[in-house]
């Protein structure tokens, strides 16, 4: 029988080897199920958050849950589960599975019609844990020909509608790069497929403001709070000619950029300082 879970917590290594949490009960992966008509699957109607496990706890959960609520509000999805319940579900799943280095929370609109219209059931909530990804120390990036729409309905929403990012990242991989960088419709630097961008402009560390259409990254916010950073518009051409820049994300932390398109860069003092300050914060607390 096909069961309709309301809350699912999964281990992302291999589904069948994992232990999933479904409605408060830990079950083996082979017993877990999500409806095939879930709107997250059929039309990408949902939101998600990803963070790392630090000293056995999901890092910066207060911030991630706040952003999850904001994204859900942007999509008009109501989630009845409290933050405490989501925290407990995450903690239970980390405890039930080995090699938990990364946590992902996904909330979809739940089962619905095959078109854009939603059903009237409760959302599906999925929390997954998996191993830490071994990122390289630096990133090679390329700028892509498709702009982010800073005025679109999904601007600033961490949506599961990620096909645009998939295409952009494939474009980057074809050019031996590990991340793709978007400008917005005004030609200003916006963000990467899963990262925020910081750039040295005449000795000033600058990151695009949220009005650019970029996501309000949690690591971006932590760098803003621990380093001297200006939020200002930067043209994509200025970024392409920068002599120092770095990426931030919840799984990469601070990652210096070593190549922009065909230009080689060296990690600089602004990147190193931001990285050290973030590392010190993470050593001090798991929920800044």
The 8 nearest C-alpha neighbors of each residue, nearest first, counted from 0:
[[1, 2, 3, 32, 30, 34, 31, 33],
 [2, 0, 3, 32, 34, 33, 35, 4],
 [3, 1, 4, 0, 32, 33, 34, 31],
 [2, 4, 34, 33, 5, 1, 32, 110],
 [5, 3, 6, 2, 33, 21, 7, 22],
 [4, 6, 123, 124, 122, 22, 3, 7],
 [7, 5, 124, 22, 21, 4, 123, 125],
 [8, 6, 125, 21, 20, 124, 126, 9],
 [7, 9, 126, 20, 19, 125, 127, 21],
 [10, 8, 127, 19, 126, 11, 128, 7],
 [9, 11, 128, 127, 17, 129, 12, 18],
 [10, 12, 129, 128, 13, 127, 9, 14],
 [13, 11, 129, 10, 14, 17, 130, 16],
 [14, 12, 16, 15, 11, 17, 10, 28],
 [13, 15, 17, 28, 16, 11, 12, 10],
 [14, 16, 28, 29, 17, 13, 27, 18],
 [17, 15, 13, 14, 28, 18, 27, 12],
 [18, 16, 28, 10, 14, 15, 27, 13],
 [17, 19, 27, 28, 26, 10, 25, 9],
 [18, 20, 9, 8, 26, 25, 28, 27],
 [19, 21, 25, 8, 24, 7, 23, 26],
 [20, 22, 7, 24, 23, 6, 19, 8],
 [23, 21, 6, 24, 20, 5, 7, 4],
 [22, 24, 21, 20, 25, 88, 6, 7],
 [25, 23, 21, 20, 22, 26, 19, 7],
 [24, 26, 20, 19, 18, 21, 23, 27],
 [27, 25, 19, 18, 20, 24, 30, 28],
 [28, 26, 18, 29, 30, 19, 17, 31],
 [27, 29, 15, 17, 31, 14, 30, 18],
 [28, 30, 15, 27, 31, 14, 16, 32],
 [29, 31, 28, 27, 26, 32, 15, 19],
 [32, 30, 28, 29, 19, 27, 26, 33],
 [33, 31, 2, 34, 30, 4, 3, 1],
 [32, 34, 3, 4, 35, 31, 37, 2],
 [35, 33, 36, 37, 3, 110, 32, 2],
 [34, 36, 37, 33, 40, 41, 110, 38],
 [37, 35, 110, 34, 111, 38, 41, 113],
 [38, 36, 110, 109, 34, 39, 40, 35],
 [39, 37, 41, 40, 44, 42, 109, 110],
 [38, 40, 43, 44, 107, 37, 45, 41],
 [41, 39, 38, 37, 43, 42, 36, 35],
 [40, 42, 38, 39, 43, 37, 36, 113],
 [43, 41, 44, 38, 39, 40, 115, 114],
 [44, 42, 39, 160, 159, 40, 45, 41],
 [45, 43, 39, 38, 42, 107, 108, 159],
 [44, 46, 107, 159, 39, 106, 158, 108],
 [47, 45, 158, 159, 106, 157, 105, 107],
 [46, 48, 105, 104, 106, 157, 158, 159],
 [47, 49, 104, 103, 63, 67, 105, 50],
 [50, 48, 103, 102, 104, 47, 249, 101],
 [51, 49, 102, 249, 101, 58, 250, 103],
 [50, 52, 101, 100, 58, 57, 102, 250],
 [51, 53, 57, 100, 56, 101, 55, 58],
 [54, 52, 56, 55, 58, 57, 51, 285],
 [55, 53, 56, 52, 285, 57, 58, 282],
 [54, 56, 53, 52, 57, 93, 99, 94],
 [57, 55, 52, 53, 54, 58, 285, 90],
 [56, 58, 52, 51, 60, 53, 50, 59],
 [57, 59, 285, 60, 51, 286, 52, 53],
 [60, 58, 286, 61, 62, 287, 285, 63],
 [59, 61, 63, 62, 58, 64, 57, 286],
 [62, 60, 64, 59, 63, 65, 286, 287],
 [63, 61, 65, 60, 64, 59, 66, 217],
 [64, 62, 60, 66, 65, 61, 67, 59],
 [63, 65, 67, 61, 66, 62, 60, 68],
 [64, 66, 62, 68, 63, 67, 61, 69],
 [65, 67, 69, 63, 68, 64, 70, 62],
 [66, 68, 64, 70, 69, 65, 63, 71],
 [69, 67, 71, 65, 66, 70, 72, 64],
 [68, 70, 66, 72, 67, 71, 73, 65],
 [71, 69, 156, 73, 67, 72, 68, 157],
 [72, 70, 68, 76, 74, 73, 69, 75],
 [71, 73, 75, 69, 70, 74, 76, 68],
 [72, 74, 70, 71, 75, 69, 156, 153],
 [75, 73, 71, 72, 76, 70, 45, 153],
 [74, 76, 72, 73, 71, 77, 70, 108],
 [75, 77, 71, 74, 72, 108, 78, 122],
 [78, 76, 79, 75, 71, 72, 122, 121],
 [79, 77, 80, 76, 122, 121, 71, 81],
 [78, 80, 81, 77, 121, 122, 82, 76],
 [81, 79, 78, 84, 82, 85, 83, 124],
 [82, 80, 84, 83, 79, 85, 78, 86],
 [81, 83, 85, 84, 86, 80, 64, 61],
 [82, 84, 86, 81, 85, 87, 80, 88],
 [85, 83, 87, 81, 82, 86, 88, 80],
 [84, 86, 82, 88, 87, 83, 89, 81],
 [85, 87, 83, 89, 84, 88, 82, 90],
 [88, 86, 90, 84, 89, 85, 91, 83],
 [89, 87, 85, 91, 86, 90, 84, 92],
 [88, 90, 86, 92, 87, 91, 85, 93],
 [91, 89, 87, 93, 92, 88, 86, 94],
 [92, 90, 94, 88, 89, 93, 87, 95],
 [91, 93, 95, 89, 94, 90, 88, 96],
 [94, 92, 90, 96, 95, 91, 99, 89],
 [93, 95, 91, 92, 96, 90, 97, 55],
 [96, 94, 92, 93, 91, 18, 97, 25],
 [97, 95, 93, 94, 92, 18, 99, 98],
 [96, 98, 99, 95, 93, 94, 129, 130],
 [99, 97, 130, 100, 129, 96, 131, 128],
 [100, 98, 129, 130, 128, 97, 101, 93],
 [99, 101, 131, 130, 52, 51, 129, 98],
 [100, 102, 51, 129, 128, 52, 131, 50],
 [103, 101, 128, 50, 127, 49, 51, 129],
 [102, 104, 49, 127, 126, 48, 128, 105],
 [105, 103, 126, 48, 47, 125, 49, 127],
 [106, 104, 47, 125, 124, 46, 126, 103],
 [105, 107, 124, 46, 45, 123, 47, 125],
 [108, 106, 45, 39, 123, 109, 122, 44],
 [107, 109, 122, 38, 45, 44, 76, 123],
 [108, 110, 122, 123, 37, 107, 38, 121],
 [111, 109, 37, 36, 38, 118, 34, 120],
 [110, 112, 118, 117, 38, 36, 37, 109],
 [111, 113, 114, 117, 118, 116, 36, 110],
 [112, 114, 41, 111, 36, 115, 38, 42],
 [115, 113, 112, 116, 42, 41, 117, 111],
 [114, 116, 117, 42, 113, 112, 38, 44],
 [117, 115, 114, 112, 118, 111, 113, 38],
 [118, 116, 111, 112, 115, 119, 108, 38],
 [117, 119, 111, 120, 110, 112, 116, 109],
 [118, 120, 117, 121, 111, 110, 109, 108],
 [121, 119, 118, 109, 110, 122, 111, 108],
 [120, 122, 109, 123, 5, 119, 108, 78],
 [123, 121, 109, 108, 107, 124, 5, 106],
 [122, 124, 109, 5, 107, 106, 6, 108],
 [125, 123, 106, 6, 105, 7, 5, 122],
 [124, 126, 7, 105, 8, 104, 6, 106],
 [127, 125, 8, 104, 103, 9, 105, 7],
 [126, 128, 9, 10, 103, 8, 102, 11],
 [129, 127, 102, 10, 99, 101, 11, 9],
 [128, 130, 11, 99, 101, 12, 10, 100],
 [131, 129, 100, 98, 99, 101, 132, 12],
 [132, 130, 100, 101, 133, 129, 99, 51],
 [131, 133, 134, 130, 250, 100, 101, 129],
 [134, 132, 131, 135, 130, 251, 136, 250],
 [133, 135, 132, 136, 251, 137, 250, 131],
 [136, 134, 137, 133, 138, 254, 251, 177],
 [137, 135, 254, 134, 138, 255, 251, 256],
 [138, 136, 255, 256, 254, 135, 257, 139],
 [139, 137, 256, 257, 177, 140, 255, 254],
 [138, 140, 258, 176, 177, 257, 256, 259],
 [141, 139, 178, 259, 176, 179, 177, 258],
 [142, 140, 260, 179, 259, 171, 180, 143],
 [141, 143, 180, 179, 181, 260, 140, 144],
 [142, 144, 145, 181, 180, 179, 141, 167],
 [145, 143, 146, 142, 181, 182, 167, 180],
 [144, 146, 143, 147, 181, 182, 167, 183],
 [147, 145, 183, 182, 184, 181, 148, 144],
 [146, 148, 183, 149, 181, 182, 184, 145],
 [149, 147, 151, 150, 183, 184, 146, 212],
 [148, 150, 212, 154, 211, 151, 147, 183],
 [151, 149, 148, 154, 152, 212, 153, 210],
 [152, 150, 148, 154, 153, 149, 212, 147],
 [151, 153, 154, 150, 73, 156, 74, 155],
 [154, 152, 156, 151, 155, 158, 73, 157],
 [155, 153, 212, 151, 156, 149, 152, 150],
 [154, 156, 214, 213, 212, 153, 215, 157],
 [157, 155, 70, 153, 158, 154, 73, 214],
 [158, 156, 46, 70, 47, 155, 159, 214],
 [157, 159, 46, 160, 156, 45, 47, 161],
 [158, 160, 46, 45, 43, 161, 47, 44],
 [161, 159, 43, 158, 162, 44, 45, 42],
 [160, 162, 164, 159, 163, 165, 158, 43],
 [163, 161, 165, 164, 160, 166, 167, 159],
 [164, 162, 166, 165, 161, 167, 160, 192],
 [165, 163, 167, 192, 161, 162, 166, 168],
 [164, 166, 162, 168, 163, 167, 169, 161],
 [167, 165, 169, 163, 164, 168, 170, 162],
 [168, 166, 170, 164, 169, 165, 179, 163],
 [167, 169, 171, 165, 170, 179, 166, 164],
 [168, 170, 172, 166, 171, 167, 165, 173],
 [171, 169, 167, 168, 173, 172, 166, 174],
 [170, 172, 168, 176, 174, 169, 173, 179],
 [173, 171, 175, 169, 176, 174, 170, 177],
 [172, 174, 170, 171, 175, 169, 176, 168],
 [173, 175, 171, 172, 176, 170, 141, 260],
 [176, 174, 172, 173, 171, 177, 139, 140],
 [177, 175, 139, 171, 172, 140, 174, 178],
 [176, 178, 139, 140, 172, 138, 171, 175],
 [179, 177, 140, 176, 171, 168, 191, 180],
 [178, 180, 141, 191, 171, 168, 140, 142],
 [181, 179, 191, 142, 190, 141, 143, 178],
 [182, 180, 190, 189, 146, 191, 143, 142],
 [181, 183, 188, 189, 187, 146, 186, 235],
 [184, 182, 147, 146, 186, 185, 187, 189],
 [183, 185, 146, 186, 148, 147, 182, 149],
 [186, 184, 183, 187, 182, 146, 234, 211],
 [185, 187, 183, 182, 184, 234, 235, 188],
 [188, 186, 234, 182, 235, 233, 183, 185],
 [187, 189, 182, 235, 234, 233, 183, 181],
 [188, 190, 182, 213, 181, 211, 183, 207],
 [191, 189, 195, 181, 213, 180, 196, 194],
 [190, 192, 180, 194, 193, 179, 181, 195],
 [191, 193, 164, 194, 179, 190, 178, 180],
 [194, 192, 191, 248, 195, 190, 164, 178],
 [195, 193, 191, 248, 247, 246, 192, 190],
 [194, 196, 190, 247, 246, 191, 219, 216],
 [195, 197, 246, 190, 245, 206, 247, 194],
 [196, 198, 206, 245, 244, 205, 246, 204],
 [199, 197, 244, 205, 204, 243, 200, 206],
 [198, 200, 204, 243, 203, 202, 244, 205],
 [199, 201, 203, 202, 198, 204, 205, 241],
 [202, 200, 203, 199, 204, 241, 242, 198],
 [201, 203, 200, 199, 204, 269, 205, 198],
 [204, 202, 200, 199, 201, 205, 228, 229],
 [203, 205, 199, 228, 198, 229, 200, 202],
 [204, 206, 229, 198, 228, 197, 230, 203],
 [205, 207, 197, 230, 196, 231, 229, 198],
 [206, 208, 231, 232, 230, 189, 211, 188],
 [209, 207, 230, 210, 231, 211, 206, 232],
 [208, 210, 211, 213, 212, 215, 207, 214],
 [209, 211, 212, 208, 149, 213, 207, 150],
 [212, 210, 209, 149, 213, 208, 189, 207],
 [213, 211, 149, 154, 210, 209, 155, 189],
 [214, 212, 189, 209, 190, 211, 155, 215],
 [213, 215, 155, 216, 212, 156, 209, 157],
 [214, 216, 213, 217, 155, 209, 219, 220],
 [217, 215, 219, 214, 218, 220, 195, 248],
 [216, 218, 220, 219, 221, 215, 62, 249],
 [219, 217, 221, 220, 248, 216, 249, 247],
 [218, 220, 216, 222, 217, 221, 247, 223],
 [219, 221, 223, 217, 218, 222, 216, 224],
 [222, 220, 218, 224, 223, 219, 225, 217],
 [223, 221, 225, 219, 224, 220, 226, 218],
 [222, 224, 220, 221, 226, 225, 228, 219],
 [225, 223, 221, 222, 226, 220, 227, 228],
 [224, 226, 222, 223, 221, 276, 227, 277],
 [227, 225, 223, 222, 228, 224, 273, 276],
 [226, 228, 223, 229, 204, 225, 224, 203],
 [229, 227, 204, 205, 223, 226, 230, 206],
 [230, 228, 205, 231, 204, 206, 227, 203],
 [231, 229, 208, 206, 207, 205, 228, 232],
 [232, 230, 207, 208, 229, 206, 205, 233],
 [231, 233, 207, 187, 234, 208, 188, 230],
 [234, 232, 187, 188, 231, 235, 237, 207],
 [235, 233, 187, 236, 237, 188, 186, 238],
 [234, 236, 188, 238, 187, 237, 182, 186],
 [237, 235, 239, 234, 238, 240, 233, 187],
 [238, 236, 240, 234, 235, 239, 241, 233],
 [237, 239, 235, 241, 236, 240, 234, 198],
 [238, 240, 236, 237, 241, 235, 259, 260],
 [241, 239, 237, 238, 236, 242, 262, 259],
 [242, 240, 238, 243, 239, 237, 199, 244],
 [241, 243, 264, 240, 244, 199, 265, 198],
 [244, 242, 199, 241, 267, 198, 264, 266],
 [245, 243, 198, 197, 256, 199, 255, 241],
 [244, 246, 255, 256, 197, 254, 196, 270],
 [245, 247, 196, 254, 195, 253, 194, 197],
 [248, 246, 253, 252, 195, 194, 218, 219],
 [247, 249, 194, 251, 252, 250, 218, 195],
 [248, 250, 50, 252, 218, 251, 51, 217],
 [249, 251, 248, 252, 51, 50, 132, 101],
 [250, 252, 248, 249, 253, 254, 247, 134],
 [251, 253, 248, 247, 249, 250, 254, 218],
 [254, 252, 247, 274, 246, 251, 255, 245],
 [253, 255, 246, 245, 137, 251, 247, 252],
 [256, 254, 245, 137, 266, 270, 244, 246],
 [257, 255, 138, 245, 137, 244, 258, 139],
 [256, 258, 264, 139, 138, 265, 137, 263],
 [259, 257, 263, 139, 262, 264, 256, 140],
 [260, 258, 140, 262, 141, 261, 239, 139],
 [259, 261, 141, 262, 140, 258, 142, 239],
 [262, 260, 259, 263, 258, 141, 140, 139],
 [261, 263, 259, 258, 260, 264, 240, 239],
 [262, 264, 258, 257, 261, 259, 265, 260],
 [265, 263, 257, 258, 242, 243, 262, 266],
 [264, 266, 257, 267, 243, 263, 242, 256],
 [267, 265, 255, 243, 270, 264, 257, 256],
 [266, 268, 270, 269, 243, 265, 271, 255],
 [267, 269, 271, 270, 272, 266, 273, 243],
 [270, 268, 272, 271, 267, 273, 204, 199],
 [271, 269, 273, 268, 272, 267, 274, 255],
 [272, 270, 268, 274, 269, 273, 275, 267],
 [271, 273, 275, 269, 274, 270, 268, 276],
 [274, 272, 276, 270, 275, 271, 226, 269],
 [275, 273, 271, 277, 253, 272, 276, 270],
 [274, 276, 278, 272, 277, 273, 271, 279],
 [277, 275, 279, 273, 278, 274, 272, 280],
 [276, 278, 280, 274, 279, 275, 273, 281],
 [279, 277, 275, 281, 280, 276, 274, 282],
 [280, 278, 282, 276, 277, 281, 275, 283],
 [279, 281, 277, 283, 282, 278, 276, 284],
 [282, 280, 278, 283, 284, 279, 285, 277],
 [283, 281, 279, 280, 284, 278, 285, 277],
 [282, 284, 280, 281, 279, 285, 278, 287],
 [285, 283, 281, 286, 282, 287, 280, 58],
 [284, 286, 58, 59, 281, 287, 53, 56],
 [287, 285, 59, 284, 58, 60, 61, 62],
 [286, 59, 284, 285, 280, 61, 281, 62]]
